[in-house]
């Protein structure tokens, strides 16, 4: 692994990695049964440098912003490297957002370059939001059909410069990426992540979960996701490891990838991990009674032998068929982005498959705590990573308070939003908005949210204020969207839901017509953004002098209601 303490920027570290590990395989890209390409670090450099030169030729320079909207593939990483090599600032966006959301964030980030793939560009170019995003000057599109009208874009495959690009140095305190934690349809929250944020995060994570040449990481989460950007790109590359991309995530092809490529690590969100658990449990339960009894005995022996720490060799021998299904070399499943249920984590650990459960957020450079398996604790999110100072603000009698963190991985602030930055980072401490406590062994236990937001099992941060645009012009006197757990704290981070609070017009009834309108609007939202119930309040919402809703005061009033009776299901 490179000594990242000696580097100033992502681009500098990646540049040296391509030379140091030139003969190692860095990328494998597969589409169903067919392997599309396999690149060494030398091949990667040969692809990336002409792209970097072309980007420099069209004006991408130090501090200029370039966005990538793309599914997981080698072109994502090649494009990102070319941007960093040229001194640019990367703006990675979630390809699953709507075109209007994309244009909103492209405008907010002031991106001058957009790199995307043809199906996404077709939707973007046809969107009415395109006219508002006046900063994008160069659009590169991958895999466009030969005779396709690219609507002013240029072909990524043909966008190549002559000669060697000039490496543009950057300093540790300068911005490397603008990562949007949320904000689509509402207040954009672009986290300005510095070069140092990523360098220090990589140092901390690899001190516990190292990579090396020969390690193969299966990239399933989108590369724009903070977790996969770190452990599916920057981390593996600075260690000479291999990243495996699948162009389809159909379950049967994901399953086949583990034994085919002898996967060492994979990152999953809790929803996928839980679905994997259900599938395995169904297979175990379908075993003939005799085989199931033997299997349960072997699981019991494994639990006894791995109580204090993982013993991969022992587990692989005892539960050979289970481990062979995962390729026989899986060292850990990395899970993050949302709260994972303890019983799911314990299920995999009992099979001898450690789950590196952690806690973090984009604003803190991904991970704050992680389970180091010394011993494994399914009921916690682990201990603070090296370099992380974590404290509990204003703890209650049982030690529960807001989790705050101070480290070199904490963002520089929110783009163009000094007010929100000042509310979030106080005296150098990042206020996470999450509630938790430390137990007697120094493990962090999360208990709920302090702020009005939810995090879905898919790892999506949802701010209720951003959902309200979907209900504008609703035929009621006033409305507001809340996280139910914000109003009625339940000391749990499982099953977080959004509710729509309505104050009806005088004499208005909550009937079928209004319910149909709510459901129609709700169904137009992405599934993870939908509200799950309605709360009726028969009084005016408290407001400021500028007529803004006092959300905290309104939440206090709602908290006096019985949630079980107050929330009307849709």
Long-range contacts (C-beta under 8 A, 24 or more apart in sequence): 1-206, 1-210, 1-211, 1-212, 1-238, 1-239, 1-240, 2-238, 2-239, 4-199, 4-200, 4-202, 4-203, 4-238, 5-199, 5-203, 7-199, 8-169, 8-170, 8-171, 8-172, 8-195, 9-84, 9-169, 9-170, 9-171, 9-172, 9-174, 9-176, 9-195, 9-199, 10-84, 10-176, 10-195, 10-198, 10-199, 10-234, 11-81, 11-84, 11-85, 11-86, 11-87, 11-167, 11-168, 11-169, 11-170, 12-167, 12-169, 12-170, 13-199, 13-234, 13-238, 14-81, 14-84, 14-85, 14-234, 14-237, 14-238, 15-85, 15-167, 17-41, 17-237, 17-238, 17-240, 18-42, 18-44, 18-45, 18-48, 19-45, 20-240, 21-213, 21-240, 24-213, 24-240, 24-241, 24-242, 25-242, 26-236, 26-237, 26-240, 26-241, 26-242, 26-243, 27-74, 27-77, 27-242, 27-243, 27-244, 27-245, 28-216, 28-242, 28-243, 28-244, 28-245, 28-261, 29-73, 29-74, 29-244, 29-245, 29-247, 30-244, 30-245, 30-246, 30-247, 30-253, 30-257, 31-246, 31-247, 31-248, 32-247, 32-248, 32-253, 33-253, 33-256, 36-247, 37-74, 39-74, 41-237, 41-240, 44-74, 44-77, 44-78, 44-81, 47-74, 47-78, 48-78, 48-81, 48-82, 48-85, 49-82, 49-85, 49-164, 49-165, 50-160, 50-161, 50-162, 50-165, 51-78, 51-79, 51-82, 51-156, 51-159, 51-160, 51-161, 52-81, 52-82, 52-83, 52-85, 52-86, 52-161, 52-165, 53-160, 53-161, 53-162, 53-163, 53-164, 53-165, 54-159, 54-160, 54-161, 55-82, 55-83, 55-86, 55-88, 55-113, 55-138, 55-161, 55-165, 56-86, 56-161, 56-165, 56-166, 57-161, 58-113, 58-137, 58-138, 59-112, 59-137, 60-86, 60-87, 60-88, 60-112, 60-113, 61-86, 61-87, 61-88, 61-168, 62-87, 62-88, 62-168, 62-170, 63-87, 63-88, 63-89, 63-174, 63-175, 64-88, 64-89, 64-112, 64-113, 65-89, 65-90, 65-91, 65-109, 65-110, 65-111, 65-112, 65-113, 65-178, 66-90, 66-91, 66-111, 66-112, 66-113, 66-114, 66-115, 67-91, 67-92, 67-93, 67-105, 67-106, 67-109, 67-111, 67-113, 67-114, 67-115, 67-136, 68-92, 68-93, 68-115, 68-116, 68-224, 69-93, 69-94, 69-95, 69-102, 69-114, 69-115, 69-116, 69-117, 69-120, 69-124, 69-224, 70-95, 70-115, 70-116, 70-117, 70-120, 70-142, 70-223, 71-95, 71-117, 71-222, 71-247, 72-219, 72-220, 72-222, 72-223, 72-228, 72-245, 72-246, 72-247, 73-245, 73-247, 74-245, 75-115, 75-117, 75-142, 75-156, 76-223, 77-223, 77-233, 77-237, 77-243, 79-115, 79-140, 79-156, 80-223, 80-233, 82-165, 83-113, 84-176, 85-165, 85-167, 85-168, 86-165, 86-168, 87-168, 87-169, 87-170, 88-113, 89-175, 89-176, 89-177, 89-178, 90-176, 90-177, 90-178, 91-177, 91-178, 91-190, 92-177, 92-179, 92-223, 92-224, 92-229, 93-180, 93-224, 94-180, 94-222, 94-224, 94-225, 95-120, 95-222, 95-224, 96-222, 96-526, 97-184, 98-184, 98-526, 99-123, 99-124, 99-126, 99-127, 99-129, 99-130, 100-127, 100-128, 100-129, 101-184, 101-185, 102-127, 102-129, 103-127, 103-129, 103-130, 103-132, 103-133, 104-129, 104-132, 104-133, 104-184, 104-185, 104-188, 105-180, 105-183, 105-184, 105-188, 105-190, 106-133, 106-135, 106-136, 107-132, 107-133, 107-134, 107-135, 108-183, 108-188, 108-190, 108-415, 108-416, 109-178, 109-180, 109-190, 109-415, 110-135, 111-135, 111-136, 112-136, 112-137, 112-138, 113-137, 113-138, 113-139, 113-140, 114-138, 114-139, 114-140, 115-139, 115-140, 115-142, 115-156, 116-140, 116-141, 116-142, 117-141, 117-142, 117-143, 118-142, 118-143, 118-144, 118-145, 118-148, 118-150, 121-150, 121-151, 121-153, 125-151, 125-152, 125-153, 170-195, 171-195, 172-196, 172-199, 173-412, 175-412, 177-229, 178-415, 179-224, 179-226, 179-362, 181-361, 181-362, 181-363, 181-461, 182-453, 182-461, 182-462, 182-463, 182-466, 183-463, 183-466, 184-466, 185-466, 185-467, 185-469, 185-470, 186-463, 186-465, 186-466, 186-467, 186-468, 186-469, 187-417, 187-420, 187-463, 187-465, 187-466, 188-415, 189-414, 189-417, 189-420, 189-463, 190-414, 190-415, 190-416, 190-417, 191-362, 191-363, 191-411, 191-414, 191-415, 192-411, 192-412, 192-413, 192-414, 192-415, 193-362, 193-365, 193-411, 193-412, 194-411, 194-412, 196-408, 197-365, 197-408, 197-409, 197-410, 197-411, 197-412, 198-230, 198-234, 198-365, 200-365, 200-387, 200-407, 200-408, 200-409, 201-230, 201-365, 201-366, 201-367, 201-409, 202-230, 202-234, 202-235, 202-238, 203-386, 203-387, 204-367, 204-385, 204-386, 204-387, 204-388, 204-409, 205-230, 205-231, 205-235, 205-366, 205-367, 205-370, 205-385, 206-235, 206-239, 207-385, 207-386, 208-370, 208-372, 208-385, 208-386, 209-265, 209-332, 209-334, 209-356, 209-370, 210-239, 211-235, 211-236, 211-239, 211-240, 211-241, 211-265, 212-239, 212-240, 212-241, 213-239, 213-240, 213-241, 214-241, 214-242, 215-239, 215-241, 215-242, 215-264, 215-265, 216-241, 216-242, 216-243, 216-244, 216-261, 216-262, 216-263, 216-264, 216-265, 216-329, 217-241, 217-242, 217-243, 217-244, 217-263, 217-264, 217-265, 217-266, 217-267, 218-244, 218-246, 218-254, 218-257, 218-258, 218-261, 218-263, 218-265, 218-266, 219-243, 219-244, 219-245, 219-246, 219-267, 220-246, 220-249, 220-254, 220-266, 220-267, 220-268, 220-272, 221-267, 221-268, 221-269, 221-337, 221-459, 225-337, 225-459, 226-337, 226-360, 226-362, 226-365, 226-366, 227-267, 227-334, 227-336, 227-337, 227-366, 227-367, 227-459, 228-267, 229-366, 230-366, 230-367, 231-265, 231-267, 231-334, 232-267, 251-279, 255-325, 258-325, 258-326, 258-327, 258-330, 259-324, 259-325, 259-326, 259-327, 259-328, 260-327, 261-327, 262-327, 262-328, 262-329, 263-326, 263-327, 263-329, 263-330, 264-329, 264-330, 264-331, 265-330, 265-331, 265-332, 265-333, 265-334, 266-330, 266-333, 266-334, 267-333, 267-334, 267-335, 267-336, 268-333, 268-334, 268-335, 269-335, 269-336, 269-337, 269-338, 269-457, 269-458, 269-459, 270-335, 270-337, 270-338, 270-339, 270-340, 270-341, 270-344, 270-457, 270-459, 271-338, 271-456, 271-457, 271-458, 273-333, 273-335, 273-340, 273-344, 273-348, 273-355, 274-341, 274-344, 274-457, 277-344, 277-347, 277-348, 280-322, 280-347, 280-351, 281-347, 299-350, 299-351, 302-350, 302-351, 302-352, 303-350, 306-349, 306-352, 306-376, 307-375, 308-375, 309-373, 309-374, 309-375, 309-376, 310-349, 310-352, 310-354, 310-373, 310-376, 311-352, 312-352, 314-352, 315-351, 315-352, 315-353, 316-352, 318-352, 319-351, 319-352, 322-351, 322-352, 322-353, 323-352, 323-353, 326-353, 332-356, 334-358, 336-360, 336-366, 336-367, 336-459, 337-455, 337-458, 337-459, 338-455, 338-456, 338-457, 338-458, 338-459, 338-460, 339-446, 339-455, 339-493, 339-494, 341-494, 342-378, 342-379, 343-378, 345-378, 346-378, 349-376, 349-378, 357-381, 357-382, 358-382, 359-434, 359-444, 359-446, 361-432, 361-434, 361-461, 362-411, 362-461, 363-410, 363-411, 363-424, 363-430, 363-432, 364-405, 364-407, 364-409, 364-410, 364-411, 364-430, 364-432, 365-407, 365-409, 365-410, 365-411, 366-409, 368-403, 368-405, 368-407, 368-432, 369-444, 377-441, 377-443, 379-445, 380-439, 380-443, 380-444, 380-445, 381-443, 381-444, 381-445, 381-446, 382-443, 382-444, 383-442, 383-443, 383-444, 384-444, 390-444, 391-429, 392-436, 392-437, 392-438, 393-429, 393-431, 395-437, 398-437, 399-437, 399-438, 400-435, 400-436, 400-437, 400-447, 400-491, 401-435, 401-436, 401-437, 402-431, 402-432, 402-433, 402-434, 402-435, 402-450, 403-432, 403-434, 403-435, 403-436, 403-444, 403-446, 404-429, 404-430, 404-431, 404-432, 405-429, 405-430, 405-432, 406-430, 435-489, 446-493, 447-491, 447-492, 447-493, 448-485, 448-489, 448-490, 448-491, 448-492, 448-493, 449-483, 449-485, 449-486, 449-489, 449-493, 449-496, 450-486, 451-486, 452-482, 452-483, 452-486, 452-551, 452-555, 453-483, 453-486, 454-483, 454-485, 454-496, 454-497, 454-498, 455-493, 455-496, 456-496, 456-528, 458-528, 460-528, 460-529, 462-498, 462-528, 462-529, 464-498, 467-498, 467-525, 467-529, 467-531, 470-521, 470-522, 470-524, 470-525, 470-529, 471-500, 471-518, 471-521, 474-514, 474-517, 474-518, 474-521, 475-505, 475-508, 475-514, 475-517, 476-502, 476-503, 476-504, 476-505, 476-508, 476-514, 477-503, 477-504, 477-505, 477-506, 477-508, 477-540, 478-502, 478-503, 478-540, 478-541, 478-549, 479-503, 480-541, 480-549, 480-551, 480-554, 481-531, 482-535, 482-551, 482-555, 482-558, 484-532, 484-533, 484-563, 484-567, 486-555, 487-555, 487-558, 487-559, 487-563, 488-559, 488-563, 497-531, 497-532, 497-533, 498-529, 498-530, 498-531, 498-532, 499-531, 499-532, 499-533, 499-534, 499-535, 499-567, 500-531, 500-533, 500-534, 500-535, 501-534, 501-535, 501-536, 501-537, 501-554, 501-558, 502-534, 502-535, 502-536, 502-537, 503-536, 503-537, 503-538, 503-539, 503-540, 503-541, 504-536, 504-538, 510-534, 510-536, 510-568, 515-570, 518-570, 519-570, 522-570, 531-570, 532-567, 532-569, 532-570, 533-567, 533-568, 533-569, 533-570, 534-567, 534-568, 534-570, 535-561, 535-566, 535-567, 535-568, 536-566, 536-568
